[in-house]
Amino acid sequence: MDLLLSAVPSSAAPATDPAGAYGRYCKPGLVARLGALGLDVTYERAEGDYLWYQSGGRLQRVLDFVGGYGTTLFGHYHPDLVAGARRQLDARVPVFAQASCRSGAAELAEALCDRLGDFVVTFVNSGTEAVEAALKHAHLERPRPVVWAVKGGFHGKTLGAVQLTWSQRGMFSGMGPRVRYLDPDDPADWEAARAEVADVSAAVVEVVAGEGGVRPRPAAFLRWLADTCRDAGVPLVVDEIQTGMGRTGTFLASEAFGLEPDYLCLGKALGGGMAKIGAMLVRRERYVEAFSVLHSSTFAEDDPTCRIGLEALRVLDRDDLPGRCAARGEFLRRELRDVQARYPNQIADVRGLGLMTGLELRAQSDSPSQIIRAASEQGLLGYFGAAYLLHVHSLRVMPTLSQPLTLRVQPSAYVSEADLARFVRGVEGLCKVLRAADAGRLVDFGRAPGALVDRSSHPHPFRREPARTPRKVAFLTHLLGERHLATIDPSLARLPSAELAAFLERTAPLWEPTTLDQLHVRSAAGAAVHLTVFGLGMTAGQISRAMRTRDQGWILEKLEAAVERAVAQGCQAVGFGGYTSIVAGNCKKIRAPGAALTTGNSLTVGMGLLALEQEARAAGIDLRQAKVGVVGAGGNIASTYAQMIAPLVREIVLVGRDRESPRLLAAHAAVRRAAPDTRCTLAEDCSALTDCALVVSASNTPEPVVYPRHLRRGPVVVCDISIPSDVSEEVVRERPDVRVIRGGVVRLPLDPEFAVGGIALPAGHSLACMAETLLMGLEGVQESWSVGAVTVEGVRRAMAAAARHGFAVADTGPLTSGTADQFLAELRAKPVDYPATGRATGATRTRPAAG
């Protein structure tokens, strides 16, 4: 064994990036997910209960409790099995000798029958093939249209077996046998099923549901199933692929429940962790002889593989592996239950048989940590826990597929109590992190210095008010930058910005839209609306880069998923905040049947212009003699600002990235039509703002663009619309002569304590885009508002609604119909060729193909 391991020097590095190559050529979706979770490890060596991988130029040893999903019952490279395999190779035993009498298969089949009874054995290459063979034989023996399976079961992913696999059948449903799923916990369901037993070809069951969360099936259900099948002549197919070979403390798990299978499926450990082999056994009295001709396989029944299986049976008996599994499993569960007693809010259950244990984490939906709570709600907590155990404690474990809060623990039968105790200590470390709500420690894998940060007593960062009104709306938002993540989850504050950025880069495609706040907002007219805020786990910079590289398809899918969730929750309108509206083409790329959509741009423009006009008057700036700079003028919002304010000012300069940009030229032409007497020039740099008394900035850049050097000596009023801000913090610190206002901010009439977590606004205030969404709910609208280009009519409608419901410009008195109408009348003082307002319904929109 040492010679085998020394074949690769510990300092050897792979010639290529194996994870990258595996992702590119084999499993792109899987590797992306593993990489996001920190589980994209390439293992180079294996022995016993250990695996090794390269880390920092050296081999890192990991205690492997995944165990090949139950395959390595004998450990990795058991010496006796390695020696047996070498003997087969040295003796040149035939591998491919189809259409002959194969002695290895005969010997292994006889050995299985000696311990299990009189069966006819069909050898296959994997567990799922054993299930497929069982389905085929059952159809020959008892041709009926229905197969019984059990909820929570897993029987493989080939087209027939996946029909029986409760959590994986999905889009493949109906492409194989018609399956009736039995509820093992509902006797009423059993009786309902009994009435149709005459139509059943076979019943397939796992005694312990492995992928279903390591759940032993109720004994009463198993007795009922066995009795019903026997009385009706239905073959009982017991899937022991994961539980057989002594894993659960007896050679078959079904022995402990007194079951006598008609068909038996074996696999995984049958090959001793060395060979790929499965077996389907049928009791001789039920066997259809034609099956031995109708079913065949190129690779099954080869002598070397079968003789490895024979050696595995010999070692199993010699070393009493079932007894070892029973003793070690009892020790492990006893120790884990002691941890559970100390951490009842982190561990929900410890269960299993033999060395097949399920450790179920408790859902952390009330955690003060937003990351931990979101991971729990989205089925990712078990994977984050697995990554933490791997990188912090060098322990390898994985969640089960259909119960992702359950970590499945399946070491070899030779595992020592010391190694089991080490695993228990790692689990306790994970529990400490979850109890402390320290997401920083969970995701940085213990690299950051300092003690655990206990945030368990901190208040929940978001409010969740149950809806008290049928008027419901939703609003979509995202992170401004990587440091914003630390605002959402303060336990991440100690992590360097580079590490936060790397974390978001990995995980952004993984996160589904997350429910943040759920709040009520009241109208001055007496109505109320319930708001749900959905957050996307990505930054403005990430969205911007995705748009530049034409890789925004996955973001649009997440936005549509958020809209679907909102509609399912009864929301009538959905608002797109920040860069979500930009990437969605002002909502035109979103399919949204059942929901009215808005970018909120109409109210943003109207409130921003009103705020700018009021602040100019307060600063003593004569609007009609002023020069106005508009940054980001090629964009929808900024160009609309320019068109609407142009008739009121002396001169306007439009700032964009490229003076020859078609969008900037179109904005220039629109301003010329709107205000032919107002001078309008183009610029590519913010230095053109140096003689502007008023500045409006609404660019689509994730970083600041306006700095002190760009602004004249005051008074100057800057209306910053962008999120993230276009205006550098240096302007606020260094230029007291410059008044910077958040143009897209609205004060609510009756909710002075209103606040949305992660949005830095004074209490009682809302972003204008969010406020427009609220107004749509209060108005009870059935059609979209600000979809596509902003129009003056759209601005008038939004401002009039704001006046009706008492919404105000930030830091001013209530907006009334008079002030709104007077302001908008001024904007129409000169004839302007504005585009007509169109009725936009998200339900009719289609999204172009990604890229």
N, C-alpha and C positions, 0 to 999 in steps of 0.2 A: 504493500500500500504506500509506503514512503517513497519507493521508487516511482510509482505512478504519479504521485504528487510532485516529485522533483523534476518531472519532465519539462515543466515550464518554470523558468527562473522567476523568483518573486519580484525582480525588478523589471521584468519584461512588460512592455507596453504594447497594446494592440496597434497594428499598422494603420488601421483606419478607425473612424469613430463608429463603434459597433451599434450604439443606440441610434445614431443618425442613419446608418445604412439599413438597419432593421425597420426604422420608421419609413424610410423612403421606398424600400423594395418589398417589405412584408406586411407590416401592420401600422399604417400611418395613423389611423384613428386611435389605436391603443397606445402607441408610443407618445402621442400628444397628450393623452390623459395621464399616462405614467409620469411624463416629464412635468406636467403641471403640479402633480402631487409629490414630486421628489422621489418617485419610485422607479425611475428609469435607470436601473442598475444592471450592469452586465456581469454575471458571475462567471468566474474562470476556473474554479476548482470546487470539488465537493468530496466530503468524506464524513461518514457517520451522520451526525446531526448538524454538520457545519458546511457552510458555503463561504467562498472567498471572492472578493471583488477588488479592483484597483481603486485606491483613493489616495490622492496626494503622492503618487509614485510608489506606494507600497500596497501589499495585499491586506485588506481588512477582513477579519474573520467574523462571520455572522452565524448566530445560532438559529437554525432553520426549523421553525414550527409550522410552516406551510406544508412541508413534507410532500410536495408534488400533489397536493390535494388528496392525500391519503396513499399515494403510490409508494413512498419510501418508508414503509413499515419496517423494513430491514435496515434503514439508513441508506446513505449514499455509498455505493461501492462496497457492499458487505464482502469481506475477504473470501469467504467460501463461495459466494456467487461469482465473484471476479475469477477465482481459480477455476470454477466450473465452466465459465464462458471461455476462458483460455484453452481449456481442454478440448472444447468443441471446435474451436478454431484450429488448434494444433492438429487435431485428428481429421480435419477437412470433412467434417460431417456435412452432408448435403443440406443446402438451404432450400433450393428450388428443385423439388422432385415431385411436381404435381402429377396427378393421375397415377399414383403408386400407393402402396400400403406403407404408411409412415409410422415408424416404430416409436418415435418420440411422442407423437400425439396419442398413440395408443397407451403408452405407459402413463402419461399424465392423466388421461381420461380415466384409466383404471384406478389410479391413486385417488382421484377425486371421488369416484364412486365407492371406493372402499370406506370412505369416511362419511359420505352423504346419502348413499342408497343407490338403487338401480336406475341410473339415468343414461340417456344417450347424449353425448357431449359434442357440441359444435364449437370449434375454436375460431376466434375472430381476432382482429387486430386492436380493438379498443372497446371500452365499455359501451359507447353509443352504438357500435355495430352489434354488440350482444343484444341490445334492446331491439334494434332493427330486425335481427334474426328471430327474436321472440315474437314480434308482431307478425312477421311473415308466416312463421309456423302456426301461430294461433289462427290465422286466416285460413290455412289449409285444414287445420283440425276442426275448427268451429267457425265457418264463414258467416259472420254477422256484421252489421254495419257500425256497431258502437264498441269503443274501448273505454273501460273505466280507468281513470287516473285519479290522483289525489291532489288537492290544492296544496301548494307549497312544495310539490315534488320537483325533482330534477332528474332527467333520464338521458340527457345528451342534446346535441344541437344539429344532428343530421335531420333531414326533412321529415322523416317519420317520427323519430324520437322526440323532436322538438315540439310535436303536437301534444305530447304528454308532459312537457316541461312547463310548469305553471307560469313562471315569470318570463320565459323567453319566446313563447309561441308568437306573440305580437303579429307582425306583418305576414308571418308564414301560416297563420291560422287557416284551417280549411284545405290545406294542400296535402293532407294525408288522411288518416282515419278520423272518423267523427268521434270526438272525445267528450265524455261526460265526466266532469270533475266532481269528486266527492269531497264534502266538507268533513274532515275527521273529528271535528268538535261538535257536530250538529246531528244528533240522532234522528231528528225529523227529516233531514236531508237523506239519511240512509234509507229510511222507509220509503221516501218518494222515489229513490233510485231502484229499490227492490221491485217496484211495479214494472220496470222496463228491462229486467234482467234477461228476459228471453232474447233480446236484441243484442246482447253483449257477447263479443268475441273473446275478450280477455280482460282481466283486471290487473293493473300494474301498480306496485306499491313499494316504497322504501320503508323499512322498519324504523329507520332514523333518517329524517329529512336533512341531508347534509347541506346542500346549497340553500335549503329553506330555513337555515338558522340553527342547525344541529338540534333538531327537535325530535325526540322519540315520539312515535305515534301513540295515541292513547290505546292501552291494552284492550279496552272494550270495543273500540273501532276495529282493531285487527281481528278480534274474535268474530265480530259480526261479519266482516268481509270474508274471512275464511269459511265460516258456516254458510253464508249466502252463496258463495262460489261453488262450494262442494255440493250443496243441495240442487243447484241449477246446472251443474256440469260445466261451469265456466272455469277455464284454467287460471289459477292464481300465479301470477308472475311476480316473484320477489326480486327486486333489484338490490343486490348485495355488492355492487361494484366498488363502493367506497367502504362499506362496513364489513366485508368478508375478510377472510384470512386472519381472524383473531383480533382485528382492530378494536372491537367493542368488548373484548373480554371472553367471548366464545368464538368458535371458528366462524359461525354465522350469527349475526345479530338476531335473526329470526328464531334461533334456538331459545333465547331468553324469553320469548313470547309464546313458545309452544306452536309456532307455525310450521306447517309442512308444505313447502312450495310445490306446485306442479311444474313450474318452470323456474329456473334460477339463473340469474345473470351475475357473472363475476368479471373482475378486471383489476386495474390499478396494481395492487400489491401482489397479484398472482404472478407477475413477472419479476418479483423480488426487487423492484426498482431498477432493474437492469434491462428488461425486455418489454416490448410492447405486445401485450397479449390480453385477450378477453375470452370468456367462454359463456356459452348459452347451453344450459342443461335442461332436458325434457325427460320427465319420468317415462320409462320404457313403454308402459301401457298406453301412454298418450301419444307416443311418437308416430309421426306420419313418415313412412319410409321414403316416400318420394322426395321429401325435403332434402335428403342427403345428396340427391342429384340436382335438385333445383337451386340449391344454395351453394355457392363456392366462392373462393377468394384466392387471388394470386399469392398473397403473402402469408395467409394464415396457415397454421399446422406445421410450420417448418420445425425440423428436429432440434436445432440449437436452441431456439426459443422455448420449446416445450420442455427440454431437459433443464433449462434454467428454472422453469416453473417447478419441475420435480425436485430440484435441489432446494428451492425455496420451501417446499412442503417439508422436506427432511429437516432443514434448519429450524423451521417453525416448531416442529415436534420436539426436536432435541433441546431447544432453548426455551420451550414453553412460552412462546410469544403471547398467546391469549392470557396466560396468568400474569405475565409482565405488564401487559396493557391494563388489565383490571387493577393491579396494585398501584401502578404509576398514575393511572387516571384518577383513582380515588384520592391519592395524595394531592394531585394537582387541584382537583375541585375543592378539596377541603381547604387548601391554602388560599385559593381564589375567593372562597366564600368568607374567609376571615377578612380579606381586603374589602369585599362587598359590604360587610358589616360596618367597616370604618368609613366607607364611601358609598352610602346607599343612594345618593343623588347622582352618582357617576356610573355605577354598575347596577343594571336592572335585574340580571339573572346570570346564573352559572349553571349549566346543564350539560348532559351528555352521557355516554356509555364508554367504558374503557378509556383508551387514549384518543377519543373523539369528543372534544369538549367545545362547547359554544360559550363564549364570554360576551354577553349582550350589554353594550353601553346604554345608559339611559339617555333619552333625548334631552338635548340642552337648549330647548326652545326659549327658556327664560333666562339664559345666560346674559350677564351684563356685557359680554363680548359679542360684538356684531359678527365677527368672523366665525366664532364658535357656534353661534346661534344659526347663522346662515348655512354653515357646513352641516349642522344637524338636520335642518329643515330640508336640505337638498340631497340628503343621502350620502354626504361626503365625509362625515365625521369619522367613520371607521377607517377610511383611507388616510385621512390626516393623522389619525392615531397610529396607523401602521407605519407611516413615514416617520413619525416621531420615534417610535420604538426602534425602527431600523437605524436611524442616524444618531440617536442619543444613546441607546442601550444595546445596539448591535444585535437586535432580535428581529427575526423575520416572521411576520404573521400577516394574514390578509382577511378582509371581510368576506362573508358569504355573498353570493350574487343577488339573491332576492331579499335578503335581510341585511342590508349594509351596515346596520349598527352592531351586528354580531361578528366578532372575531372568531374564526375557526382555528382551533389549536390541535395540530396533528403531528407531533414529533414521532420519532421512531420508537419501537418497543424497547430499544436499548438506552433510551434517554436516562440520564442519571437524575436523582433527586436534587443534586446540587444545581444542575442546569434548569430543572423545573422551578426551583426556588429563585434562580436568577430571573427567569421569566416573570415570576410573580412580583419581584421587586420592580421590574420595568413597568408592569401594569400599575403598580401603586404610584410610580412616578407620573404616569399619564393621568391617573386620577387626581393627583395633586395639581397638575396643570389645569385640568378642566374645572376643579373646584375653585381654584384661584381666578378662573376666567382670564388666564394669561395667554392670549392668542399669540403674543410675540414669542413666547417660549415654545409654543406648539409649532409655529411655522418657521422659526429660525434654527430649529434642531439643536438648541442649546448653545449656539455659537456666541450669542451676545453675553457680555459679562454681567455679573450681578446676580442677586438672589431672585427667587420667584416673586413676581409682583402680584400681590393678592388684591384683586378687584371684586371679590365675591360680594362685598357689602355695598358696592357702588350701585346707584340707581340704574334701572333699565334706561338705555339711551334714547329709546323711541317710545312714543305713546301709542297704544292700541285701543282705540275707543270703538266698541261695537256700534254699528250703524243704528241710528235712531230715526232715520228718514229714508224714504225710498229714493230720494235724489242722491245719486252717487256718481263721483267722478274719480279718475285716476290721473296721476302725473308721473312722468318718467324722467329720471335724472341720472347723473353719473358723477364720478369723482373728478374734481378739478385737476388734481395732480397727485403724485405719490404721497406727499405729506398730508393731503386731505384724508387719506386712509387712516392716518393716526388720529385725525379728528373724529372720524366715524368710530374707530376702536382705539381708545387711548392706550391700551396695553401694547400697542405697536409703536408707541412714541419713541422708545429707546433704540429702535432699529434704524440704522443709517438710511438715508434717502435712496442710495444705490440699491440696498437690499430690498426696500419696499418696492422700488421700481422693478426689480427683477422678479419679485413675488407676483406683482400684478401682470407682468409680461407673460409669466407662466400660466397664471390661473384665469386670466380674463376670458378665454374661450370656454372655460369650465363652468363658471358661475351662471346660473339662471337668474332672471330678475328676482330681486329680493324685496319682500315687503318691509318697508321702513316704518314710517308713521302712518297712523290712521286717526284722523281728526275731524271735528265738525267745525264749520264756519257758518256764522249767522249773517243774514242780510238785514239792513236797516228797514227793509220792507216787511220783515217778519218771517221770511222763509229760512231754511237751513239746508246745507249740503254736506255730505260725508265725503271726505277726501282720503284716498289711499295713495301713498307715495311709494313707487317702485324704484329701487336703485339698481344700476348696472355696475358690476365690479370692474370697471375700466375707466381710464382717464380721458380727458379731452385730447391729450397728446396721442394716445393710442388710437382714438377714433380718427384723428386728423391723419395719422400715418396710414391707417387702413384705407382711407379715401385716396391718399396720394398714390398708394400702390395698387389700387383697385381690388383690395381684399376686404371689402366691407360686407360681403354677402352674409358672413356669420353674424355680424352685428345686426343686420336687418332681420335675420331670423330671430334673434333674441328680442328685438323690438316687437315683432309680430307675436311672439310668445307672450310678452308682457301684455299686449292688447287683448289676446285671447283670455289670459287670466283675469284681466279687468272685466271683460264682458261676462265671464263665468261668475264673477262676484256681483254682477248686477249693475256695473258702471255704465252710464249712458254716454259719457264723454271721456276722452283720454287726451291729455296735453303732453306735448313733447318739449322737454326743457333742454337748454344748453345745446350741446353738439348732437343730441339725438334728433333734433329737427333738421340739422344740417345734413347729417349722413342719410336721413330719410328723404332728402330732396323736398324739404318743407311738407313732409307727410305724403307726398305724391307717390312714393315707392312702396307704401305700406298697404297690404291687404288687411282690411279691418271690418269684415261684416259684423253688423250689430253695434257699431260704436261710431259716434261723431268724433272727429279728430280736430286738433288745433295745434299750431306752433306757438300760439300766444303772441305772435308778432304784431297783431293789430293793436292790442292794448299796450304792448311794449313801446310801439312807436308813439301812440297818442299820449301816454303818460310821460314818456321821455321828453317829447316836445314841450308839453305843458310845464314840466319841471325846469327845462332849460330856459323857457321864456320867463318864468317866475324868478329864477335865480339871476338871470341877466338884469331884470328890473331891480332886484334887491342889490345887485352889485353896481348899479348906476350905469349899466351898459345900454346904449340906445340900439335896440335890435335892428332898426332900419338903416343905421349907419355902420353896422358891424360887419366884419369879415368872419365867416364861419369855415372851419376846417372839418371835413368829414373823412374819417379814417375807415378803411375797409369799404370804400364807396362802391366797389364792384359787387358787394353782397346785397342780398335782398333787403335786409333791414336798413342798412346804411344808405343805400340808394333811395329807398323810400323816404327816409329822413331828409335827404338832400332835396328831393323833389318837393316835399311839403314845406320845408322851411325856406326854400329859395325865394319864393315871392315876398318874404318878410324881411330880407336882409339885402345889404349893398353888394356883397361879394361872397363867393363860395369857392373853396378849393377842394377838389376830390382827390383823395390819396388812395392809391392802390399799389399792388406789387409791380404792375407793368402798365405803362401809359398806353400801350397798344392793345391791351387786353380787350376783347370784344365786350365783356361785361362792363368794364370801366367806360369804354366809349359809348355803350348803350346808356349808362347812367348819365353821362355828360349830355347826350342828346335829349334825354328825358328832362333834365334840369333846364336845358335851353327852351324846351317847349313849355315847361311849367312857368318859367320866369325869364322871358326874353330880355328884360331890362337889367337883370342881375348878371354881373360878370362871373364867369365860371371858368376855372382853369384846372389842369390836371397835374398831378405830381406823383412821384414814385417813392418819396421818402418823407418821414414825419418832420424833417427840417423845414418843410413848407408851412408848418404851423406857427412859425416864429412871430408872425404879425397878426395872428388870429385872436380875436377877443373871445370867441366861442369855439368849442371843439366838441364834436360828437364822434365817439369811437365805438365801432361795432364790427370789429374784424373777426375773422375766423381762425385766428392764430392762438395756440395754447399758451404762449408766453407774452409778457408785456411788450408793447411797442412804443408807448409814449413815455418819455423821460423828461426830467427838468430842462435839459438843454434844448428841447424842442419847443418850449413855450415862452412867449413874450413876458415881459414884466407886467404885472397885473394892473387892474383886475382882469382875471381870466376865469371863465367858467368852463369846466370840462364835464360833459355828460358821458359817463362810461356805461355802456350797455352790455359789454361782453362778459361772459362767464366761461373761463377764468377772466380776470380783469385785464383790460388792455393797458391800464395806467399803472406804471411802476410805483411801488411803495415809496420810492425816493421822492416822488412829486409831493406826496402828503407830508413827508418828513422835512423836506428842504424848501418848499415853496408855500409859505403862508399866504402869499398873494394870489394863489390859485385855489379856487373852490372846486373840488371834485365831488360830483354827485353821482349816485347810482340811479341812472335814469329809468331803469326797468324795475323800480320798487314801488309797491302799493301798500298803503296803510288800510287795514281792515276796520270796519265800523264798530263791531261789537265783541271782538275777541282780542283784548289787549295782551293775553298770554300766549297767543298763537305762535308756535315755533316749530320748525321742521329740523330734525337733527341733521347736522352736517352742513346746513345752509346758514351762513353767518350773516344774519339780519337781526335788527332790533326786534324784540318781542312785539307781536301784533302786526308784523309786516310780512308781505309775501312778494316773491318775484312776480313781475307783471304777467309773464307767460303762465305761471301757475294761477294767478288771479283771473286770467281770462278763462282758464279751465273751470274755475269755481263759478264764474258768472254763467257759463254754459249750463252747469248743473242747476243753478238758481233760476235760470230762465226756462229750464225744461226743454232745451233745444233738441231737435231730432236730426239736425244736419250739421256738417262740419263748418267751422268758421274760418280760421286763418290757415288755409291749405293753399300752397302755391304762393304766388306773389301777393304782397300786401297791397291793398287798395285803400283809397280814401274812404270809400263807402264802408269797408271793413273796419277802418279806424273809427269812423263815426258811430257805427253800430256798437263796437266794444265800449267806447267812451260813454255812450248813452246808457248802456246797461250798467256800467260802473256808477253813473250818477243815480240811477234808479235804486241801486242796492247800497249806496253810501260808501263805496270804495273811494279812497283819496290818494292823491299824490303823496309820497313820503314827505314828512316834515311840513305839510301844509294842512289847511283846514279841509273839511269835507268837500268833495267834488259835487257840484250841483248841476242840474240840467242847464242852468243859465251859463255857468262858467264853461262847461263843455261846449255848448252850442256857440258861445261867443268866440271861443278859441278856434273852433273848426270853421266858423264863418270867416275868420280872418285868413285862414289857410285857403279859402275859396274866393278871396277878394278879387283875384284876377282869373280870367278864364284859363282853365287848365285841361289838357287832353288826358285825363286819367283813364286807365282801363276799367271796363265795367266789372262789377262784382259778379262772380259766377258762383253757382251752387256747387259746392264740392263735397262729395260723400266718399268717405274712405272705403266703403264697401265695393265701389266700382273700380278702385285702383288696382293696378297690377304692377308687380315689381320686376324689373328686367333681370336677366340672369346675372349672377355674381361675376364681377370682373369685366 
